[in-house]
Amino acid sequence: MEVNSGSKLISKSHVHKPQLALDEKRGMIPTILADSYLKDISNFKVRNDDIFVVSYPKSGTNWILYTLHLLNQLQKNEKVIQQMSPVPYMEFPEGYDVAKAASTPGQYVRANDMPSPRVLMSHLQLELLPRELRARKGKLIYIARNPKDVAVSFYHFASLTTNLPGYSWPEYFTKYCQGKTHRGLWFDHVLAFWEFAQGNEDTVLFLKYEDMILNPTSTVTIIAEFLGYSLTEDNIAFVVNQTSFENMKTACVPLNAGPTKTKNNNNKNKPSFMRKGKIGDWRNKFTVAQNEFFDAIYEGKMKNTGLHFDFGDQ
Ligand code: PPS
């Protein structure tokens, strides 16, 4: 189907699709963000008490952000828990409209005026993060999730938001395996941070989504200890309870704002950060052949890395 847009006829399937380009280092990111934002982010002034939350998308980022919000409040001895303000998503424009990025400041600009300690988030690859952070100033929490569930979660999200191209599942799967989806190859992203974390446990905490699900109390305790917080068992239990999937979904925790437009202009289908929250949902999407194909890639890439994921195997 075609629609008339001024002087040119353009294919309807391209309406709303932002320009994406494949860059070996950056993966697929909106080209419009690339140069000015990324240069500024590389030079971004990191403070010693900054906490950066970084992930490949769909790995539980918002879960960690809300956990940190609660831990920070408890550490400050707040009697009443304040609402979480949106955390600067470093490489995105204010308002999340990538089409307006050229004329809109990136969210990293807002971070400059924030009081310490700041919580900041990004999905950028390691080599694109602030140089000072890579030189181990500030703290970095990386959250990783098994790549099959990531693929399915992202596929659903991309099918709803105008900020990302929508593909059929077989198309998406093929591109994901080639590193040609948003943010590039999962293996490259995750393994770079995994390596970076080794021997740097004071400044880098590498977490797994599946551990958050299966052992929430010990994982939240590990986060609190990493930040040097002294909290009671009751405090930790409170955080675990507040950050359960059900609670975050039903209590409408104000998560990072995210895209404002949907492909079908129907706000009921706005992509949600809270979809299923399970380990193993990939089984509802991967065919047997896709699973075997992916397992072969996984084995090759993860061999000798010492990093293992729980796929919810039955
Ligand atoms: S984003 O858009 O990249 O920032 O998304 P992100 O927050 O990283 O990941 C979204 C997925 O995390 C799940 N989620 C949770 N699972 C369990 N418990 C809690 N509390 C929780 N909070 C978020 C969310 O449901 C998305 O996964 P899927 O598989 O799509 O449900």
Residues whose N, C-alpha, C, O or C-beta is under 5 A from the ligand:
A	BS01	PPS	Y56 P57 K58 S59 G60 T61 N62 W63 D149 S153 T243 S244 F245 M248 F273 M274 R275 K276 G277 K278
